[in-house]
Amino acid sequence: MILSWMAWTWPTTAFFIFIVLAIATMGVWEHFSPGGGPRRGVLGLDTTRGDRLFISIIGSAFIHLGWLGFMGTPLWGALAISIIFLISVFRWV
């Protein structure tokens, strides 16, 4: 296995690939639609696209950790909740 020297699993690798792709997508989005100025959400915070991406990633990490702590594996339920959380953050926060 290529990543065995780091003790990474394929899900861990896929997660970091997703992070890189999300940041790259945000860069392309900003290039083609500049601005993305701050907007005030339900929490009363002024957030930009990058802020909302960061909140989504951190929140998803905590959702997965909580799922592991209370439910164990598999993580499909945590993934579904994280996707709903991501959509909610980009829509209302």
N, C-alpha and C positions, 0 to 999 in steps of 0.2 A: 504494500500500500504506500502511496506516495507521501501521505501525511503522517505516517506512523511515528516518525521521529518526534512529532509534537503531541502525540497521543490524542489527536483530533479524530472525531468520528465524522461520517459523511453528513449527518444532520447539523453538526457544528459548522462544517465547511459550507453547507448550504445556507445557514444563517448568515455567515459573514459575506457570502456572495450576494445574498439579498440586500444586506446593508450597503455594499458597494454599488449595486445596481440602483437602489433607491436614491442614493446621493447623486449618482450619475444622471438619473432620470430628472431629479430636481434641478440639476444644472442645465440640462437640455430644455426643460420647461421654462426656466428663468431666461435662457437665451432667446427662445422664440416668443415668450410673453413676459417681457421685463416688467419690473415693478413688484407686483405681488405685495403691495403695501400692507402695513399692519391693519388688522381689523379686530374689533372688540367682540369677544365671544361671551358665552354664558357665565364664565367665571370672572368676567370683568378685566381680563388680561388683554393687552394688545399683542397679538401674535402674527408672525409672518409665516410663509410656507415652511421655511426651515425650522422654525420653532415648533410648528404643528407636527412635522416629521419627527423631531427629537422627542416630543411628548409621546407620540405614538410608539416609538421604539422603546423608550424607557417603560411606558405603561405595559406594553406587551411583554417585556422581560419580567415585570412583577406579576403579571397574570400567569405566565408560565411557571414561575417559581411557586406561586400560591397553589396552582393546580398540582404541581409535583408534591407539595407539602401535604395537601389535603386529599387528593384523589390518586396520586401516583401516575403510572404510565397506563395507556398511551396518551399522547398529548393532543389528539385531534380536537377535543372539546376546547382546550386552551387556545388552539389555533383559530377555531371558529369565533370564540369570544374576542380574540385579538383583532381579527379582521373587522368585526363589528365595532370594536373600540377605535380602530384606525379610521374607519369611515365616519364615525361620530365625531372624532377629533377634527378631521378636516372639514366637516360640515358645520359644526356648532362651536368649536373652541376658537 
